[in-house]
Amino acid sequence: MDNNNNNQGQLQIELSQDVAQGQYANFVIITHSSSDFVLDFARMLPGMPKTTVKSRVILAPEHAKRLLMALKDNIVRYENTFGTIKLPQPEKGTIAPFNINKGEA
């Protein structure tokens, strides 16, 4: 068989070594305009009153909705394998537990 025919319809993605290391984020700020969704990912640490955005992802509204659907699908599959992901009760309008004084991140 011809290798060109085998690769048709397959997306090839390159992942550089720097990007493959990833950035840990436990905080995201999501803003939007009529044409874009902006996701600013940051890392909040206990006792640190300030954070810096580590990564920014800008999406068209259609891609933001596709991301939402893909996350929902993956969370369902994750929970089917590993059990329900438990979230703490929201405090003061936030869903992130950043005001915990137990030494937890």
N, C-alpha and C positions, 0 to 999 in steps of 0.2 A: 504494500500500500504506500501511497505517497504521503509523506509527513505533512505537507501543506494541507491536505484534506483532513488529516487527523486533528489539526490545530484550529480548523475553522469553527467558529462559534464558541471558542474557549477564550476567556479573558486571562491575559497574563499580567500579573502584578509584580512589580519589583519593589523590594523592601530594603532600603539602605541600612547599613549597620547602625548608624546613628538613630534613625527612626525606630528601628527594631527594639532598641532599649526602652522605648516608651517613656511616658511621663505619668507619674502617679498623681491623681487628682481625687480629692474628696469633697470638692466644692465646685459648683458651676453657676455662672450667671448667664441667663438667657435673655437676650433682647431681640427685638425684631423691628423691621420697617415693612413697608408694603412689598418690598422686593427681596429681602434677605432675613435670615435668622442668624444671629451671632451667638456662638457658645464660647464663653471664656472659662477655661478650666484652671483651677488653682488648687493649692494644697494648704489647708488650715491645720495648724499645729497647736496643741494645748499650750496655753500661757502666752501665745503670740498674738497680739492684737492686730497685726497687719499681715497681709498675704500679697503675693505677686502672681499675676496671670502667667501660667507656664505654657499654655497652648491656646490658640484661638482658631475656631473652625467656623467658617462662613458658609451657609447653605441657602440655596433657593428654597422657597416655601414647599415646593413639591418634594424636594429631597429631604427636607426636615420631616415631612409627613411619612416618607418612606423609612426614615431612620426610626421614627416613633413606632411604626408597625414592625420593623425588624427587631427592635428592642423588646416589644411586647412578646413576639414570637419566641425570642431567645430566653426571656425570663420564664415563660411557660415551660419550655424544654428544660431549663435549669432546675426549676422547682419540681418538675416531674422526676428528675434524677436525684436531686440533693435535698428536697424538702422546701417548705415555704420560707421565703425570705421575710424575716420579721423586722418591722420598722418601729422605732420608738414613737410614742404619742407626740404629735406636734406641740411645740412650746412657742408661744408668742409669735405665731404665724409662720414659723419655719419648720421644715421637715428634717433639717439637719441638726444632730445633737451636739452643737458646738459649745453649749454652756454647761457641759457635764464636768463636775469637779472630782472625778474619780481617777484621773490620770489616763483616761481613754482618749484615743484619737478618733 
